Amino acid sequence: MGHSYQRSELALKSFQCAVEHRAGLHAKVPFDAVLHEWLSRNPHRQPVSVGLEFGVIRQLCLYRRRRDPASFVPEQDWAPIKASTFLPYIFTQDQVVHLITAASAHDTRHLCAGMLRMLLLILYCTGLRLGEAARLQLSDIDLEQRCFLVRQSKGRSRIVPFLDDLAHELNDCLRLRRRILEAIATADPGALLLRNSGQALPVKAVSEAIRRLLRREGLKPAKGRTGPRPYEFRHAFAVHRLTAWYHEGVDIHARLPWLSAYMGHVDVLGTQVYLRATPELMRLASERFARHWHHVDKTS
């Protein structure tokens, strides 16, 4: 169907090894027991990783049931999946300004500073996913209407408006883009963000460029996966928008569907996680709750 099956194949091979190990110890292997043990093999794994593997094996079970209607198929709530406790790293506004300033002077062999700066501005000002920003085409940008067309991301397309200051930066980026293409006399690939070679900027290269910047600026350790990730600009956009709404006194829960649609979430559940993402948001919510009940007590 056009989807890569590499990760799913690895999951099936890992489960096969678990079954073969149990079969070597016992004459008969209970499918549900070995599946539960396999999913629970590492208590430190992220819930999303366990859920993805469970989905692969459940599809295998559904396939088996086509031949044997009595074969075991686990229900969706059967897997030993813990509730996710992940909270994103949220950049402060000062950190965002610092990183954009640093990106403006961060030329590398494959990516010029102006392109990296434009990437960070798009991520923070619109909350686009990293892949969505990297895949933007010139035909997806409407500077007159001030909007991006994000095509078929997570199964759907959407229009993402932006403000005049980002439009001004985009004009600068387009001029830089023309200079890159003119200097190497290459065909225009149609992508907004380009490497110094004139080729479109792949998502992997985008991610690695941001990681290098985070490490260079001391926000991420020199090695390892700890510390902020490239996707944190999207999280910062969401939390800073919610924080601004709190300060403006608007009804956050009434606005959540707006933010959810703007960010391309399937439903508001994907957006609600940001309500508990920072101590400041929690404090603002607590203060508003206290003011509400103080008013209720006075009027009752």
For each residue, the residues with C-beta under 8 A, 3 or more apart:
1:
2:
3:
4: 7
5: 8 9
6: 9 10
7: 4 10 11 52
8: 5 11 12 56
9: 5 6 12 13
10: 6 7 13 14
11: 7 8 14 15 52 53 56 57
12: 8 9 15 16 56 57 60
13: 9 10 16 17
14: 10 11 17 18 38 53
15: 11 12 18 19 35 38 53 56 57
16: 12 13 19 20
17: 13 14 20 21
18: 14 15 21 22 34 37 38 41
19: 15 16 22 23 29 34
20: 16 17 23 24
21: 17 18 24 25
22: 18 19 25 26 29 34 37
23: 19 20 26 29
24: 20 21
25: 21 22
26: 22 23 29
27:
28:
29: 19 22 23 26 33 34
30: 33 34
31: 34 35 61 71 72
32: 35 36 72 74
33: 29 30 36 37
34: 18 19 22 29 30 31 37 38
35: 15 31 32 38 39 57 74
36: 32 33 39 40 80
37: 18 22 33 34 40 41
38: 14 15 18 34 35 41
39: 35 36 50 53 54 79 80 81
40: 36 37 43 80
41: 18 37 38
42: 45
43: 40
44:
45: 42 49 50
46: 49 50 84 86
47: 50 51 81 82 83 84
48: 51 52 84
49: 45 46 52 53
50: 39 45 46 47 53 54 79 80 81 82
51: 47 48 54 55 79 81
52: 7 11 48 49 55 56
53: 11 14 15 39 49 50 56 57
54: 39 50 51 57 58 74 79 81
55: 51 52 58 59
56: 8 11 12 15 52 53 59 60
57: 11 12 15 35 53 54 60 61 74
58: 54 55 61 62 73 74 76
59: 55 56 62 63
60: 12 56 57 63 64
61: 31 57 58 64 65 71 72 73 74
62: 58 59 65 66 73
63: 59 60 66
64: 60 61 67 68 71 73
65: 61 62 68 69 71 73
66: 62 63
67: 64 71
68: 64 65 71
69: 65
70:
71: 31 61 64 65 67 68
72: 31 32 61
73: 58 61 62 64 65
74: 32 35 54 57 58 61 78 79
75: 78
76: 58 79
77:
78: 74 75
79: 39 50 51 54 74 76
80: 36 39 40 50
81: 39 47 50 51 54
82: 47 50 85
83: 47
84: 46 47 48
85: 82
86: 46
87: 273 276 277
88: 231 232 235 277
89: 227 228 229 232 235
90: 232 235 236 239 277 278
91: 95 96 99 228 232 233 236
92: 95 96
93: 96 97 240
94: 97 98
95: 91 92 98 99 219
96: 91 92 93 99 100 120 124 233 236
97: 93 94 100 101
98: 94 95 101 102 217
99: 91 95 96 102 103 120 213 214 217 219
100: 96 97 103 104 117 120 121 124
101: 97 98 104 105
102: 98 99 105 106 213 216 217
103: 99 100 106 113 116 117 119 120 213
104: 100 101 113 114 117
105: 101 102 113
106: 102 103 113 116 213 216
107: 111 112 113
108: 111 112 209 212
109: 196
110: 195 196 197 205
111: 107 108 115 116 195 196 201 205 209
112: 107 108 115 116 176 180 196
113: 103 104 105 106 107 116 117
114: 104 117 118 172 173 176
115: 111 112 118 119 173 176 193 194 195 201
116: 103 106 111 112 113 119 120 209 210 213
117: 100 103 104 113 114 120 121 169
118: 114 115 121 122 169 170 172 173 176 192 193
119: 103 115 116 122 123 133 134 193 201 206 209 210
120: 96 99 100 103 116 117 123 124 210 233
121: 100 117 118 124 125 166 169
122: 118 119 125 126 128 133 136 166
123: 119 120 126 127 128 130 133 233 234 237
124: 96 100 120 121 127 233 236 237
125: 121 122 162 163 165 166 237
126: 122 123 133 148 160 162 166 237
127: 123 124 234 237 238 241 262 263
128: 122 123 132 133 148 150 160 234
129: 132 133 153 231 234 264
130: 123 133 134 203 206 207 210 230 231 234
131: 134 135 153 203
132: 128 129 135 136 150 153 264
133: 119 122 123 126 128 129 130 136 193 206
134: 119 130 131 193 201 202 203 206
135: 131 132 151 191 203
136: 122 132 133 140 141 148 150 191 192 193
137: 140 141 190 191 192
138: 141 190 191 192
139: 149 190
140: 136 137 148 149 150 151 192
141: 136 137 138 148 149 170 192
142: 145 146 147 148 149
143: 146 167 170 171
144:
145: 142 161
146: 142 143 161 162 163 164 166 167
147: 142 159 160 161 162
148: 126 128 136 140 141 142 159 160 162
149: 139 140 141 142 157 158 159 160
150: 128 132 136 140 153 157 158 159 160 264
151: 135 140 157
152: 155 156 157
153: 129 131 132 150 156 157 158 264
154: 264 266
155: 152
156: 152 153 264
157: 149 150 151 152 153
158: 149 150 153 261 262 264
159: 147 148 149 150
160: 126 128 147 148 149 150 262
161: 145 146 147
162: 125 126 146 147 148 166 167
163: 125 146 166 167
164: 146 167 168
165: 125 168 169
166: 121 122 125 126 146 162 163 169 170
167: 143 146 162 163 164 170 171
168: 164 165 171 172
169: 117 118 121 165 166 172 173
170: 118 141 143 166 167 173 174
171: 143 167 168 174 175
172: 114 118 168 169 175 176
173: 114 115 118 169 170 176 177 192
174: 170 171 177 178
175: 171 172 178 179
176: 112 114 115 118 172 173 179 180
177: 173 174 180 181 192 194
178: 174 175 181 182
179: 175 176 182 183
180: 112 176 177 183 184 194 196 198
181: 177 178 184 185 186 188 194 198
182: 178 179 185
183: 179 180
184: 180 181 197 198
185: 181 182
186: 181 197 198
187: 198
188: 181
189: 194 198 199 200
190: 137 138 139 200
191: 135 136 137 138 194 200 201
192: 118 136 137 138 140 141 173 177
193: 115 118 119 133 134 136 200 201 206
194: 115 177 180 181 189 191 197 198 199 200 201
195: 110 111 115 198 199 200 201 205
196: 109 110 111 112 180
197: 110 184 186 194
198: 180 181 184 186 187 189 194 195
199: 189 194 195
200: 189 190 191 193 194 195
201: 111 115 119 134 191 193 194 195 205 206
202: 134 205 206
203: 130 131 134 135 206 207
204: 207 208
205: 110 111 195 201 202 208 209
206: 119 130 133 134 193 201 202 203 209 210 230
207: 130 203 204 210 211 230
208: 204 205 211 212
209: 108 111 116 119 205 206 212 213
210: 116 119 120 130 206 207 213 214 230 233
211: 207 208 214 215 220 229 230
212: 108 208 209 215 216
213: 99 102 103 106 116 209 210 216 217
214: 99 210 211 217 219 220 227 228 230
215: 211 212 218 219 220 221 222
216: 102 106 212 213
217: 98 99 102 213 214
218: 215
219: 95 99 214 215 227 228
220: 211 214 215 226 227 228
221: 215 224 226 227
222: 215
223:
224: 221 227
225:
226: 220 221
227: 89 214 219 220 221 224
228: 89 91 214 219 220 232
229: 89 211 232
230: 130 206 207 210 211 214 233
231: 88 129 130 234 235
232: 88 89 90 91 228 229 235 236
233: 91 96 120 123 124 210 230 236 237
234: 123 127 128 129 130 231 237 238 263
235: 88 89 90 231 232 238 239 274 277
236: 90 91 96 124 232 233 239 240
237: 123 124 125 126 127 233 234 240 241 263
238: 127 234 235 241 242 259 263 271 274 277
239: 90 235 236 242 243 274 277 278 281
240: 93 236 237 243 244
241: 127 237 238 244 245 259
242: 238 239 245 246 252 259 274 275 281
243: 239 240 246 247 278 280 281 284
244: 240 241 247 248
245: 241 242 248 250 252 255
246: 242 243 249 250 252 281 284 285 288
247: 243 244 284
248: 244 245
249: 246
250: 245 246 254 255
251: 254 255
252: 242 245 246 255 256 275 285
253: 256
254: 250 251 257
255: 245 250 251 252 258 259
256: 252 253 259 260 268 271 272
257: 254 260 261 268
258: 255 261 262
259: 238 241 242 255 256 262 263 271
260: 256 257 263 265 267 268 270 271
261: 158 257 258 264 265
262: 127 158 160 258 259
263: 127 234 237 238 259 260 270 271
264: 129 132 150 153 154 156 158 261
265: 260 261 268 269 270 271
266: 154 269 270
267: 260 270
268: 256 257 260 265 271 272
269: 265 266 272
270: 260 263 265 266 267 273
271: 238 256 259 260 263 265 268 274
272: 256 268 269 275
273: 87 270 276 277
274: 235 238 239 242 271 277 281
275: 242 252 272 281 285
276: 87 273 281 282
277: 87 88 90 235 238 239 273 274 281
278: 90 239 243 281 282
279: 282 283
280: 243 283 284
281: 239 242 243 246 274 275 276 277 278 284 285
282: 276 278 279 285 286
283: 279 280 286 287
284: 243 246 247 280 281 287 288
285: 246 252 275 281 282 288 289
286: 282 283 289 290
287: 283 284 290 291
288: 246 284 285 291 292
289: 285 286 292 293
290: 286 287 293 294
291: 287 288 294 295
292: 288 289 295 296
293: 289 290 296 297
294: 290 291 297 298
295: 291 292 298 299
296: 292 293 299 300
297: 293 294 300
298: 294 295
299: 295 296
300: 296 297
